[in-house]
């Protein structure tokens, strides 16, 4: 996979199954040129995010592996940071304290409800209302200036939850905000293994990203070594068919375009 990267993966420090070193070795075996770690960091005390006491451990381990394997692969340091409206200063404090290459901004919560793991509140609102609440949060995340990339843009569909009516206007407005704020969108291949069984974002949204000139990167959302670069052939073929010729890569929070 010459030139390819995988910037979204999780280790034992959050909700992954393997150590950083195990993930690096698997990434080398898969032929990736760059591997980026993005363990969950969340202001709420959840069991799937890195504990605050372990954040220095995360930094130390990743930087050590960057040096150790520098001749074989580029190791990037990222985090997947949950966005909460009104908590921008607290989020910025964490981000600014770390020597990061990139920050993935994700929305897993609507209010105090973690819709990504807890299905109990589906049905409390119409799906149209859910989509509006979710994409309003995505727009705020994009406007915040905190994040380099928006993670799994349409993850609200994870449990095969789809709007009752046409939400294309809402999606167009969201992509306009993302473009105006110069944020990258990741093509997350992990969605193919979720209940929705579809890339996140969907092929239709990838097409809209291309039409809106929104740059994209690619990731697997791996939680184990056997998920690294999963479904990449499907994703790359889709991007090329739509017209993408490059993906975004990161170093020290600066982006570079790399041909696919």
Buried (B, 14 or more C-beta within 10 A) or exposed (E): BEBBBBBBBBBBBBBBBBBBBBBBBBBBEBEBBBBBBBBBBBBEEBEBBBEEEBBEEBBEBBEEBBEEBEEEBBBBBBBBBBBBEEEBEEBBEBBEEBEBBBBBBBBBBBEEBBBBEEEEBEEEEEBBEBBBBBBBBBBBBBBBEBBBBBBBBBBBBBEEBEBEEEBEEBBEBBBBBBBEBEBBBBBBBBBBEBEBEBBBBBBEBBBBBBEBEBBBBBBBBBBBBEBBBBBBEEBBEBBEEBEBEBBBBBBEEEBEEBEB
